[in-house]
């Protein structure tokens, strides 16, 4: 029976639908808090910027160091149970964050449990995404999931901003806790793959890396990790410095998300039809230009809500193109019997890119008389790092080498 590619059931099978539902719920939960967490620490709890950076950096560093055990947990408990445990850990972590306003030491268990949340949920989520998607339509399936997620989460930053202003942080954090608990349920009804990771070990990781021909790809993953730190940590603080309003921050984010929905579906179709190479290169140059523009705005302090909105929208366009192309390439590279080893190495590379540059930035902020200057340094560094994203593409020469040798 012919299935029309524009129908929803083309994008989702039952297991993929259950996985996406759990991911949407956990994404919605985090949307209530992630945008505001480090502003909360910096502006409300009055942590110095170097400490805020250090707290953020400690999570990817510890995650990368213990990720091998995260995969072991995943294969021991099963993929779907690991995801469910991770979602519950997220609820516990946010609970500690909620009460840290009265006891700042509760930030320590928040950081530790957030790392455990990543260790349980991320490997399971990444492996299931590869297993439940189809190679020829991965960009469309990924874009459908992203667009659905954006549709659900679009108004959350604005709502959360209003709730913070009128009721404090308690209500949005409580909603995030409830949604995290709910996220643990749908995934339990999906099929579990018990033959994944039977031969996984640190030795197999090392062997896979030695035999993997496109090693420069991991430079792109390091850059992608660096970008994560900039977007999650520095960009919200940047906005809040110039537009110190939770409602304005939420409103800008909501507008950007609404603009993103149609573009995400459009580029998903284009990438599956025309391939990733050209779009990846265009989005790479767009990323570099956009981070440079952010640095210029900071340098000349010509930042209003309009400037931030304009830069946010243009950045989101290139980010959509980049994210969809990289995800398609990543899933295609991982779609082998070495899915665990590839995913492990990719994620370790990303944590290196996220965590270790931030240690330098924390040190700079500690000794600097103007610690917020570290943000412009990070933006410039990100503009340069963006140029490595095309390294994820496997050249024809590398393909020929790989065809001669199996792992």
Secondary structure, 3 states (H helix, E strand, C coil): CCCCCCCHHHHCCHHHHHHHHHHHHHHHHHHCCCCCHHHHHHHHCCCCHHHHHHHHHHHHHHHHHHHHHHHHHHHHHCHHHHHHHHHHHHHHHHHHHHHCCCCCCHHHHHHHHHHHHHHHHHHHHHHHHHHHCCHHHHHHHHHHHHHHHHHHHCCHHHHHHHHHHHHCHHHHHHHHHHHHHHHHHHHHHCCCCCCCCCCCCHHHHHHHHHHCCCCCHHHHHHHHHHHHHHHHHHHHHHHHHHCCCHHHHHHHHHHHHHHHHHHHHHHHHHHHHHCCHHHHHHHHHHHHHHHHHHHHHHHHCCCCHHHHHHHHHHHHHHHHHHHHHHHHHHHHHHCCCCHHHHHHHHHHHHHHHHHHHHHHHHHHHHHCCCHHHHHHHHHHHHHHHHHHHHHHCCCHHHHHHHHHCCC
